[in-house]
Amino acid sequence: MTASSHKAVAGGSARAGRTGRSGAGRAQGRAVRKRRPLRTAGIVAVSLLVLITAGAGWFYFKLNGNITTFGAEGVSPQRPAEGAGGQNVLVIGSDSRSGDNSSLGGGEGDVGRSDTAFLLHIYGDSKHAVAVSIPRDTLVEIPPCRLPNGKWTGAQHNAMFNAAFSVGESAQGNPACTQNTVEKLSGVRVDHTVVVDFEGFSKMTSAVGGVPVCLPKDIYQGDLNPNRHSRGERIFAKGPQNVSGQQALDYVRIRHGIGDNSDIGRIQRQQAFVGSLIKKVKEQGFNPTTLLPLANAATQSMTVDPGLDSADKLLSFAMSLKDIDLHNTKFVTLPWRYQGARVAIVHPDADRLWADIKADRTLDGKDAGGPGSAGAASASPSPSGTGAGTGTGTGTDASPGTGTGTGVSVAVYNGTTATGLAARAADQLKSAGFTVTGTSTARTQDHATTVVEYGAGKEAEARTVAARFRGAQLVPTATAGVNVVLGATYASDPALESPAAPGPDPSPGSSASGSSSDIAGKARSADDNICSDLSYG
């Protein structure tokens, strides 16, 4: 074979090799081209996931940066025992005019003030909730509270409830002092406290696209600010409408020109507003699209206790409310009566309400402790002599008992400011054959009527005790035995009676009721018509 022949063969082989590789390459190229769209889609998906995750992380970082907390060092070391179940959240509306709030109207100065407060109890079954509004002018005992400089104040007696938030006169207010005051007057342990100021409230209503409300009459500028001494322009028309931002704030602040111009009437409209807001959020759905903008708006002007100091905790708390039915979301006002220009708490009606909450019992007397709950009977006992029971059932008027105290043991507590009352009652009970196990001062000294608390199996004995005191009321508790908490009716006439005479009628205009069922009948639900019952007086 010649050299040229070798070249020819080599060339042919080379061409054949190139031809073979070219064909395989084309086939491989086609395979590569077929896989590239799938690989590209995967890259896009991963990229989107990274972006979404990063975006969520950024948003959570933003929310965390929004949140302001108040120090737990101001919370009283003497706190009520935990109740039978559920959670208690104190919500305070602050009308401080400091910072961005100054442009939203109101009074002068930058001291934190509170005109709105309610204790929200979320039941253990996560399907019921009740908000108890506390009128700002309610006369209460404000326990020692911590000042901004670290010192503690002395207790204030017969002070207005909203004064607690202003203790220390700081722009941020004193939420720990308000929490201490609520725990003192109710005997209910507060799990969380949340303060929402003007700006935060305004932004939240805008974040949900407005809130449906209703006015019983036309409202003018002079109704919102009576100091202008003129009617001014109309700012709200009578009837249903949607409000947000500044207009929503004006709605919940109105107290003049409607009903009797009272704070009580304003509370009813505020309850209707909160119910409508909850309904609006539930209609939009408990999902990130709804909750994240709302959370962003809320946290920008919200102050919370250390237990809610992160976005995770706040959103987790919000999600825990998603299964509560609107009809089972109730609003009530703490039983009250006028005492001059102020508001006094009506006992024992308020005591029964707090007892129901501590026992995780709904307003209509049902145990709502949820799966695994031992029910109201397992409620953690409260300190004796509170006048606020924690057991099963509802309070009732006392009927005559056996008439003899033989074999009946009872502890006596003075629920008034009259000195020596417990000792006097104890001596009288001993003379009637009762066994007195001890005497002391009750946790609060503002009881209008005498209350007889009784534990499981002690109702008959409690009736025997109650029959000795004029107008006495029975309140079941989770504590053992029988306690009598003396009220003003006994202080005014310290003598034992049998059978018990009817107690005094409540003053006109009050919310006093005879039983928990009466309170339930006056409660507002989040699904009530927004135009119903908006104007006390």
FILUM-967497 format. One record per residue (C-alpha): residue in one letter; x, y, z. Coordinates in steps of 0.5 Angstrom, whole numbers, plus 2048, in hexadecimal, padded with zeros to 3 digits. Layout:
BEGIN
AXYZ
...
This chain:
BEGIN
M800800800
T8038077FE
A80480C803
S7FE8107FF
S7FA80A800
H7FB80A807
K7F9811808
A7F3810804
V7F180B809
A7F380F80F
G7EF81580C
G7E981080B
S7EA80D812
A7EA814815
R7E5817811
A7E1811813
G7E381281A
R7E181981A
T7DA817816
G7D981281C
R7DA817821
S7D681D81E
G7D081881E
A7D1816825
G7D281E827
R7CC820823
A7C881B827
Q7CB81D82D
G7CA82482C
R7C282282A
A7C281F831
V7C5825835
R7C082A831
K7BB825833
R7BD82683B
R7BF82D83B
P7B783083C
L7B682B842
R7BD82D845
T7BB834844
A7B4833847
G7B883084D
I7BD83684D
V7B783B84D
A7B3837852
V7B9837857
S7BA83E856
L7B3840857
L7B383C85E
V7BA840860
L7B684685E
I7B0845862
T7B4842868
A7B8848868
G7B284D867
A7AF84986D
G7B584A871
W7B6851870
F7AE852871
Y7AF84E878
F7B5852879
K7B1859878
L7AC85787D
N7B1855882
G7B485C881
N7AD85F882
I7AB85C889
T7AC86088F
T7AC85C896
F7AB85F89D
G7AF85C8A2
A7AC8568A7
E7B08598AD
G7A985E8AE
V7A58588AF
S7A38568B6
P7A68518B9
Q79F84F8BD
R79B84C8B7
P7958488B7
A7958418B6
E79483E8AF
G78D83C8AD
A78A8368AA
G78C8378A3
G78D83C89D
Q79084289D
N78F84989F
V79284F89B
L79185689D
V79085B898
I791862899
G790868894
S79586E895
D793875893
S79A878894
R79B87E890
S7A387D88F
G7A687B889
D7A287A883
N79C879887
S79C881888
S799882881
L79387E882
G78F882887
G78D88288E
G790886894
E796889896
G79D887899
D7A1880898
V79F87C89E
G79C87589C
R79587589E
S79086F89D
D78987089C
T78786989A
A78986289D
F78685B89C
L78885489F
L78884F899
H78784889C
I788843897
Y78583C899
G789836899
D785833894
S78783888F
K78083988D
H77D83E891
A780845894
V77D84B898
A780852899
V77E85689F
S77E85D89E
I7808618A5
P77E8688A5
R78386D8A5
D7808718AB
T77F86B8AF
L78186C8B7
V7868668B8
E78C8658BD
I7938668B9
P7988628BC
P79F8648BD
C7A28658B6
R7A98668B3
L7AB86D8B1
P7B086F8AB
N7B68708B0
G7B58698B3
K7B186B8BA
W7AB8698BC
T7A486D8BD
G7A086C8C3
A7998698C2
Q79386D8C0
H78C86C8C2
N78686E8BF
A78A8718B9
M7878718B2
F78986B8AE
N78D86F8A8
A7918728AD
A79586C8AD
F79886C8A6
S79A8738A8
V79E8728AE
G7A58748AD
E7A38798A8
S7A78778A2
A7A587789B
Q7A586F89A
G7A086F8A0
N7A18698A5
P79D8638A2
A7A085F8A8
C79D8638AD
T7968628A9
Q79785B8A9
N79985B8B1
T79285F8B2
V78E85A8AE
E7918548B1
K78F8578B8
L7888598B6
S7868528B3
G78B84D8B6
V78C84A8AF
R7938498AD
V79584D8A6
D7998498A1
H79B84F89D
T79A85689C
V79A85A895
V799862895
V79786588E
D79886C88D
F794871888
E799870882
G799868883
F791868883
S79186D87D
K795868879
M79286287B
T78B864878
S78E866872
A792860871
V78C85C871
G78886086C
G784864871
V77F861876
P777862876
V77486687B
C76D86987D
L76B870880
P764871883
K764878881
D76887D87D
I76F87F880
Y772886880
Q779889881
G77688C888
D77488588A
L77B883889
N77E88988C
P77988C891
N77E892892
R77D89588B
H77689888E
S773897887
R770891883
G77589187E
E77488D877
R771886877
I777881878
F77287B878
A76B879875
K766875879
G76686E877
P76B868875
Q77286A871
N779868871
V77F86C874
S78686C874
G78C870877
Q78B87787A
Q783875879
A78386F87D
L787872882
D782878883
Y77C872883
V77F86F889
R78087588D
I77987888C
R776879893
H772880892
G76B88188E
I76987988F
G765876895
D76787A89B
N76E87C899
S77187789E
D77787289D
I77386C89E
G76F86E897
R77686F894
I778868897
Q772864893
R77486888D
Q77B86588E
Q77985E88F
A77585E889
F77B861885
V78085C887
G77B856886
S77A85987F
L78285987E
I782852880
K77D85087B
K780854876
V787850877
K783849877
E78084B871
Q78684C86D
G789846870
F78F845875
N794844870
P79B84886F
T79884C86A
T79384F86F
L79784E875
L79E851873
P79C858871
L797858877
A79D85687C
N7A285B878
A79D86187A
A79B85E881
T7A285D883
Q7A5864881
S7A1867886
M7A086288B
T7A3860892
V7A3859895
D7A585589B
P7AB85189A
G7A784B899
L7A584E892
D7AC851890
S7AD84E889
A7A984D882
D7A9846883
K7A584688A
L7A084C888
L79E848881
S79E841885
F79984588A
A795848884
M794841881
S79283E888
L78C842887
K78A840880
D78583A882
I78183F887
D77A840884
L777847884
H771845888
N77584288D
T77A84988D
K77684D893
F777854895
V77485689C
T77685C8A1
L77885B8A8
P77185B8AC
W7718638AE
R76D8688B2
Y76E8708B2
Q7718728B9
G77087A8B8
A77487B8B1
R7788758B2
V77786E8B1
A7768688B6
I7778618B5
V77185D8B7
H7728578BB
P7718518BB
D76F8528B4
A7768538B2
D77984E8B7
R7748498B3
L77784B8AC
W77E84B8AF
A77D8448B2
D77A8418AB
I7808448A7
K7858418AC
A78183A8AC
D78283A8A4
R77A83A8A4
T77683E89F
L7718448A1
D76B83E8A0
G76F83A8A5
K7728358A0
D7798328A2
A77D83489C
G78483189E
G78582D898
P787826897
G78B82389D
S7888288A2
A7868268A8
G78082B8A8
A77F8318AD
A78082C8B3
S78782C8B2
A7888338B2
S78E8368B5
P78C8398BC
S78C8408BD
P78E8438C4
S7888438C9
G7848488CA
T78484B8C3
G77D84C8C2
A77E8498BB
G77D8418BA
T78083C8B5
G77C8368B6
T7768338B2
G76F8368B1
T76D83E8B2
G76B8428B8
T7648428BB
D7608468C0
A7618428C7
S75A83F8C9
P75983D8D0
G75E8378D3
T75D8338D9
G75D8388DE
T7628358E2
G76A8368E1
T76C8308E5
G77182C8E1
V7728318DC
S7798348DB
V77A83B8D8
A7808408D7
V77E8478D8
Y78184D8D3
N7808548D4
G77E8578CD
T77D85E8CF
T7818648D2
A77D8638D9
T7828618DE
G78185B8E3
L77B8588DF
A77E8518DD
A77F8508E5
R7788538E6
A77584E8E1
A7798488E4
D7778498EB
Q7708498E9
L7708438E4
K7748408EA
S76E8418EF
A76983E8E9
G76D8388EA
F7728398E4
T7798378E4
V77D83D8E2
T78483A8DF
G7878418DE
T7868498DD
S78A84D8D8
T7898538D3
A7868528CC
R78B8538C6
T7868598C4
Q78285D8C9
D77D8608C4
H77785A8C5
A77085D8C5
T76D8578C7
T76F8518CB
V77284B8C7
V7728448CA
E7778408C6
Y7778388C6
G77A8328C3
A77882B8C0
G7738288C5
K77282E8C9
E76C8328C6
A7678308CC
E76C8328D1
A76D8398CD
R76683A8CD
T7658398D4
V76B83E8D5
A7688438D0
A7618438D3
R7648478D9
F76684D8D5
R7618528D2
G7628518CA
A76784C8CA
Q7698498C3
L76C8428C2
V7728418BE
P77583A8BC
T77C83A8BC
A7828348BB
T7848358C2
A7828318C8
G77E8338CD
V7798398CE
N77C8408CF
V7778468D0
V77A84D8CD
L7768528D1
G7738588CD
A77185F8CE
T76A85D8D0
Y76C8598D6
A77185F8D8
S76B8648D8
D76785F8DD
P76C85A8E0
A7678558E2
L76584D8E0
E75E84C8DD
S75A8468DB
P7588458D6
A75C84A8D2
A7588508CF
P7588528C8
G75E8578C7
P75E85E8C4
D75C85F8BD
P7618628B8
S7618698B7
P75E86C8B0
G76286B8AA
S7668668AD
S76885F8A9
A76785B8B0
S7648558AE
G76284F8B3
S7658498B0
S76B8478AA
S7658468A6
D76384D8A6
I76A84F8A4
A76A84A89E
G76384D89C
K76685489C
A76C852898
R76E854891
S77084F88C
A775850886
D77084E881
D76A853884
N76885887F
I76C85E87F
C766863880
S76485F886
D76486288E
L76986788C
S76786D891
Y76686C898
G76287189B
